[in-house]
Amino acid sequence: MQRSELDRFNLPDVPGVYLFKKGRRVIYIGKATSLRDRVRSYFDDDLIAARGPRIVDMVTQATALTYQSTATVLEALVLEAALIKKYQPRANAIGKDDKSFLYAVITREPIPRVLTVRKKDIDFEKKSAPLPLMTELESIYGPFTSGSQLREALRLIRRIFPFFDTQKPVGSRSKHQAAKIEFNAQIEQYPRDVTEYRRTIRHVKLLLSGRGKELRASLAREMRRAARDERFEEAMEARRALFALDHLQDVSLIKDEHRRADGEPHAEEGKGMRIEAYDTAHLAGTSAIGVMTVVEGGEPVKREYRTFRIRGVKKNDDVGSLKEILSRRLDHPEWPFPGVIVIDGGAAQKRAAETVLKERGFAIPVVGVVKDERHRPREVIGARRAGVLEADAVLANAEAHRFSLARHRIARAQALHLK
């Protein structure tokens, strides 16, 4: 396949899974934060250095491409595993020790557990695994080539649909009162009965099967049915789960994906580089504050976060606020200067930051993170030119947004107290 053929596939800038084909046969499957950008990367000049000869050979053989978009990177991860299991493409496994691949499993027990198990430890014929004794398995999902991504995915899923992940069985139906107590202690939520827990496990199954759309439809039905029957607490729980699915903070998955090339390490751009991110927060122009957060080597450095009370701009002037806090930050040469600056916004905010830097004699590259209507990253502007991973820019931006909201709540409380 040639780069010139990509336009006809009209790849969107959203998460999803892509399938390279040779004729009708699927020869490779991958996931992406952005289908458009990830697939384009297979036609870069330095592909052999970044991905190796196996991937170059796969791209050369491919004659067609299909894709499935998803709402989140998490759903792309589990859909990728489901499709690899279905099609078993040779290029996904060749040259790898597939015995070390991880699977997510759900135990066949009165109170099921959700666990990770290596392929070599699963008896697929008997659907059992040593956990620690031979335990029957109700469902097996995978393979997942990245253990860290699978564990992170399960951590995110568990925040929406709480499940047991203890190494020992929880208990039997006759002892479900004890199970309630353990469940409550483990996930720090109110006790719930076994029937409700098994409904939660059904939701987990749908998600791990890569059936995110079906899961959303099921939750929507549950919400309507509960509201109709005046079971308002259950309706709110279903609504909360729907909201969480659409607003899932899967930044860590995005980051890990960009640090890997489909199971192989990337040459990490900007490793160890100091990235500073800026954001502002206000309510109708009141209690306006700005923040600076710092990320180094892909990790937040919280001791170096800073807060600025915005003083010299009109209400709701985000560009003016950005220029003010960036100017004031540059008045502190005792703080280490960054290799990259990340701002919340598009071309206008990026130009404003670049103007301030130029006027003050700094040649620091600026990256802009553009959000959609749900305040999720939609586009990253200038990352490649700045020599920084898009995932690190998104992480820094997410930290700045989180920190600005937290500091703004404190500023508002102080303002109300003074009144």
Buried (B, 14 or more C-beta within 10 A) or exposed (E): BEEEEBEEBEBEEBBBBBBBBBEEEBBBBBBBBBBBBBBEBBBEEEBEEBBBEBBBBBBEBBEBBEBBBBBBBBBBBBBBBBBBBEBEBEBBBEEBEEEEBBBBBBBEBBBBBBBBBBBEEBEEEEBBBEBEEEBEBEBBBBBBBBEBBBBBBBEBBBEBBBBBBEEEBBBEEEEBEEBBEBBBEBBEEEBBEBEEBEBBBEBBBBBBBBBBEEBBEBBEEBBEEBBEEEBEEBBEBBBEBBEBBEEBBBBBBBBBBBBBBBBBEBEBBBBEBBBBBBBBBBEEEEBBBBBBBBBBEBEBBEEBBBBBEBEEBEEEBBBBBBBBBBBBBBEEEEBEEBBBBBBBBBEEBBBBBBBBBEEEEBEBBBBBBBBEEEEBBBBBBBBEEBEBBBBBBBBBBBBBBBBBEEBBEEBBEEEEEEE
